[in-house]
Amino acid sequence: MKKTILTITGSDGTGGSGVQADIRFISSLGGVAVSAVTSITVQNTLGIQLFHDLPAIVVRQQIEAIINDLQPQVVKIGLLRRVDVVEMLAEVLGRYRPEQIIYAPVLKSTRGEELVSPKVYEVISRLLIPLCTIVLEPSDLPLGPRRHGHANQLSSAVAYYLSLGESVDVAMLHARAYLKQLPADYADGNNRSEELYNQFLDAVGHYYNRYADVAFYAEQLNVTSRYLGQVTRRIAGRSPKSIIDELIITEIVSLLTTTTWPLKDVALRLGFSSQAHLSRFFKKHKGLSPTDYQHKNMQ
């Protein structure tokens, strides 16, 4: 008979990891999954931007509500970021004593971002790990590039097979075999970063002589300015504003060196409010006034 599996971890809005992935994965295997959330993350396919770590009392209330009612005998633990949460969890699990406790340390993201402080992990090592049936190590994961959610998938599969009454060794064997037949992009989100970046470049090329503010382009692309910045920094290592400004500067230089237009006409063509506005912008980026730049490059 299958036993209920309680997953205790953080959220992942993309569904590729965290509590959402655990529930989906365990359910797809035919298991019964319930959950308690330790941290609400603000993230997308570009990575985690913010954590809202829940206090121990809130996590305790979630866990005790599930334990009192459903009495799960298999507990899977993932992201823990607060000392008080670790201490509470060790106390609750030490008292309740489920048959199996699986800990899949979530210490770094697949992008290498540190998710758990050394201080928190010291408390985990001292109080929580001694209670665990299985602690997954990096060596438990397949060789090769880390896939988003891979540790979640392995630990969820192990939890499922343990819930069937299998031994630890057999559960691990079955879990690894199941993961091998998953498509390589099983947990990948629909990452539209490159497409959006190219759309941004196209929009800048079309509108740069009228609009220089990032908010305009974000609105045209139906995303927030913050997300647009995440995309350009991830792909090009630069802010949207620096990309826009570079194109404007390039066009100013071209007009200064290939035409005899008065500076006021250059300013008008490129959407500046005045000649003085253009001069301030140009000097900020080039260290010279447009006139000095012309003289220097015409000699």
N, C-alpha and C positions, 0 to 999 in steps of 0.2 A: 504493500500500500504506500502511495506517495505521501510524503510529509510536506507540510507547508514550509516554505523558505522565506525567511525574513531578511531582506537586504537593508543594510544601514549604511548610507553613503550620501554623497552630494548629488545635486541635480545637474543635468546637461541638457540645455534647451534644444540642442541639435539632435538629441536622441542617440548619438553615437557612443555615449559612455554614461556613467552615473546611474541613478536610480531608474531613469526611463529605459535605458538599454538593458539593465538587469531584468526588469519586468518583462520587456519584450522578448528577450532571449530565453528566459526560463519558461515563459508561456509558450514560445514556439517549440520548445522541446516537449511540451506537454505537462510541465510542472505547475505548481501553485505558488505564486509570488505575492508577498505583501511587503510593505516598505515603511521606513522611517528616514526622513531627510535631515542631514546634518548641516548642509550648506547650500544656499541658493546661489547659483552662479549666473553671471551675465556673460554669455559667450555665444559665439557663432563659429562658422567653419574657419575663421581666422584666428581663433584662440579665445582665452578667457580674459575678459576686461575687468570684472569686479567679482568679489566674493561678498556674500551676506551670510556670515557664519551664525547659525542659530545657537542660542545659549543652551546650557545643559538642561535646564528645566523644560524647555520646549521639546528637545530631543527625547528626554525621559518620558514625557507625557505621551509622545507618539509610540515609543517602544512598549511602555507598560500597557497602553490601550490594546495593542496587538497581542502581547503576551497573555494578558488576562483573558482575552476572548478566544484567540485562535491557537494559542500554545504551540508556536512553531518549534520544531525540533532541530532545524537546520538554520543557522544564522550566518549570513555573509556580510563582511564588513569591508568598506572601502575608504572613502575620504573622511578623515578626521583632522580638524584643524585647530581645535581648542583643547587646552589642558583640562578644563572642567568637564568637557564632553567625554574625554577619554576616561577620566576618573569615575564619572557617573556610569559609563558603559561597563567598565570593569566591575564595578560594584553590583550593577543589575544582573549582568551575565554570571558573575560569581555566585549570586544568590539563586538565580533561576536554573542554571546549569542545563542548557540545551544539549542534545546528543552530539551535535557537530557544530564547530565554529570555524569558519574559513575567513582568513584575513588576507586580502589582496592589497598590499601597501600602495597607496596612491601618493607618491612623494614628488614626482615631477610629471609635467604634461608631456605629450609626444613632441612638443616643440622645445622641451628642455626647461620650461618655466618651473621654478620651485613652488610647490603647492603646500608643503608642510614644513614648519620650522624645526630645526634640530631639537629645540626644547620640547616640543610636542611629541616628536618621535621618541625621545628619551623616556617619556612617560608611557607611551605605547609599548615600548620594549620592556619596561619594568612591570607594568600592571596588566596589560592586555594580552600580549603575545603568549605568556605562560598559560593562558586559558584556552588557547586556540588548538584545534585539531590539526589544521593545515595553515601554514604561512607560505604563500606563493613567493618565490624568489625570481629574479630576472632570468635565471637559468631554466626556469620552468616554461618560459615563453619560447616560441620558435625563433631560430636564428634569422637574421635579416632585418630590414627596416621595420621600425615599430609602427604598427597600425593603430589608428585611433580606436580605443575601446578594446584592444586585444586582451589586456589583463582582465578587464571586465568579463569578456566572453569566456575566457578560460575558467575563471573563478565561478561564474554563473553555471557553466556546464558541470564543473566539479560538484557544486552545490546540488544541482539537479540529480546527478547520479548517486550522490550520497543519500539524497532523499528517497531513493529507491531501495536503500538498505545495502548498497554495495560497500565494499571495503575501500579504504583510502586509495590503495594502489590500483584497484580495478576502476574506481571512479576517475582517477587521473588518466588512466589509459583510454577509457571511453571518451573523456572530455577532449583529449588531444586528437583522437581520431575524428571526432565530430568537427573540430575546428579546421582540420585539414581540408574538409570537403566544402567549406564556406568559400564563396567568391572573394577575391582579394580585396574588393572594395565594399565588403558587406556593411561596414559601419561608416563609410564616408558619406558626408553630407553633400548636397548639391552645391558645390563650391563655384560660384559664378564670378570669382574675383577677376580672372584674366579677361573675361568678356566685359565686365563692368569697367575695368581699367581702359580697355580699348575704346569703349563707348565714351568714356571721359575724355580721352585724347581727341577723339573725333569732335566732341562738343566744344572743347577748348579751341581747336583749330577753326571751328565755325564761328564762335562767338567772342573770341578773345579781344576783338577790337570794340566790343560793346560792354562786356561784362568781365570784371576781374575778381569778383567775390566768389568764394567757394560755395556759399549757400545757393547761389543761382544754379550752379552745375549739379549740386546734390538734388535740388528740386527737379531739374530736368531729367535726372536719372532715377527719380523716385526713391532715393535713399537719404539717410541723414548725413550731415556733414562729417560727423564722427566716423561713420562707417566708411565713407569715401576716403577719409584720411587713413583708416586702417588698411584699406585696399592698396592705396598708392605707396604707403610705407612698406607693406609686405612685398609688393612686386618691384618697386623702383627704389625703395629706401629714401623716399622724399615725400614731402607734404604736397597736397593738391595746390596750395598757394604758390609754392616754389616752382611747380611745373607751369602754372599759368603765368607767373611773373617772367619766367625764362623765355617763354614764347613772345611775350610783349617786348622784352628787352631785345630779343633777336630781331624783331620787326622794326623797332626804333633804330637800331644800329644799321639795318639795311636801308632804311629811308634816309638816314643821316649821311650815309656814304655813297648812295647811288642816285640820289635826287638833289635838286636844288630847292626843295620845298622850304618855306619858312617854318620855323619851329611851331608856330601857332597852328599851322595846317597839319603838321605831324600829330600834334596833340589832339586836334579835332578828329582826325582819321582814326585814332586809336582809342577814342572814348574818354580822354582826360578832360577834366572840367576846365582846365586852363593850361597855358604854356608853363606857368610856374609849377603847377601840379606835376606835369610831365618831368620838368627839370629836377624836382625833389626826388621823384621816383627813380629817375635815371641815375642821379648822383648816389643815392642810397645803394644801388646795386653795382655801379661801375666805379664809384669813387671820383668821378669827374662830372662836370656839367656837360650837357649835350654839346654846347658850343666848344668847350675845351676838347671834348672828344673828337669833334669834327676837325678842329685845327690840328690835333695830334696825328690823326689818321690821314689827313690830306697832304701832309708835308712830304 
